Amino acid sequence: MAKKSKLTQVAVRIGAAMGRADRKAQQVAKAGALAKKELHAISKQVDVLKRQLLHTSKRLRKALS
């Protein structure tokens, strides 16, 4: 069996490292997109709660006056 040259061995290591780095970058990007969606959903909920609080405070002021 032919022995692999040092250049081939180094190229394999570089390729493997690049593959691992690319995979990790994809995972981070996916997590970032998910966090962005969750943040948008939470901000929508906060807006709804603000509106509810506004209506409730108006009703309370009306009831107390």
Contact map, one row per residue, 1 for C-alpha under 8 A:
11100000000000000000000000000000000000000000000000000000000000000
11110000000000000000000000000000000000000000000000000000000000000
11111000000000000000000000000000000000000000000000000000000000000
01111101100000000000000000000000000000000000000000000000000000000
00111111100000000000000000000000000000000000000000000000000000000
00011111110000000000000000000000000000000000000000000000000000000
00001111111000000000000000000000000000000000000000000000000000000
00011111111100000000000000000000000000000000000000000000000000000
00011111111110000000000000000000000000000000000000000000000000000
00000111111111000000000000000000000000000000000000000000000000000
00000011111111100000000000000000000000000000000000000000000000000
00000001111111110000000000000000000000000000000000000000000000000
00000000111111111000000000000000000000000000000000000000000000000
00000000011111111100000000000000000000000000000000000000000000000
00000000001111111110000000000000000000000000000000000000000000000
00000000000111111111000000000000000000000000000000000000000000000
00000000000011111111100000000000000000000000000000000000000000000
00000000000001111111110000000000000000000000000000000000000000000
00000000000000111111111000000000000000000000000000000000000000000
00000000000000011111111100000000000000000000000000000000000000000
00000000000000001111111110000000000000000000000000000000000000000
00000000000000000111111111000000000000000000000000000000000000000
00000000000000000011111111100000000000000000000000000000000000000
00000000000000000001111111110000000000000000000000000000000000000
00000000000000000000111111111000000000000000000000000000000000000
00000000000000000000011111111100000000000000000000000000000000000
00000000000000000000001111111110000000000000000000000000000000000
00000000000000000000000111111111000000000000000000000000000000000
00000000000000000000000011111111100000000000000000000000000000000
00000000000000000000000001111111110000000000000000000000000000000
00000000000000000000000000111111111000000000000000000000000000000
00000000000000000000000000011111111100000000000000000000000000000
00000000000000000000000000001111111110000000000000000000000000000
00000000000000000000000000000111111111000000000000000000000000000
00000000000000000000000000000011111111100000000000000000000000000
00000000000000000000000000000001111111110000000000000000000000000
00000000000000000000000000000000111111111000000000000000000000000
00000000000000000000000000000000011111111100000000000000000000000
00000000000000000000000000000000001111111110000000000000000000000
00000000000000000000000000000000000111111111000000000000000000000
00000000000000000000000000000000000011111111100000000000000000000
00000000000000000000000000000000000001111111110000000000000000000
00000000000000000000000000000000000000111111111000000000000000000
00000000000000000000000000000000000000011111111100000000000000000
00000000000000000000000000000000000000001111111110000000000000000
00000000000000000000000000000000000000000111111111000000000000000
00000000000000000000000000000000000000000011111111100000000000000
00000000000000000000000000000000000000000001111111110000000000000
00000000000000000000000000000000000000000000111111111000000000000
00000000000000000000000000000000000000000000011111111100000000000
00000000000000000000000000000000000000000000001111111110000000000
00000000000000000000000000000000000000000000000111111111000000000
00000000000000000000000000000000000000000000000011111111100000000
00000000000000000000000000000000000000000000000001111111110000000
00000000000000000000000000000000000000000000000000111111111000000
00000000000000000000000000000000000000000000000000011111111100000
00000000000000000000000000000000000000000000000000001111111110000
00000000000000000000000000000000000000000000000000000111111111000
00000000000000000000000000000000000000000000000000000011111111100
00000000000000000000000000000000000000000000000000000001111111110
00000000000000000000000000000000000000000000000000000000111111111
00000000000000000000000000000000000000000000000000000000011111111
00000000000000000000000000000000000000000000000000000000001111111
00000000000000000000000000000000000000000000000000000000000111111
00000000000000000000000000000000000000000000000000000000000011111
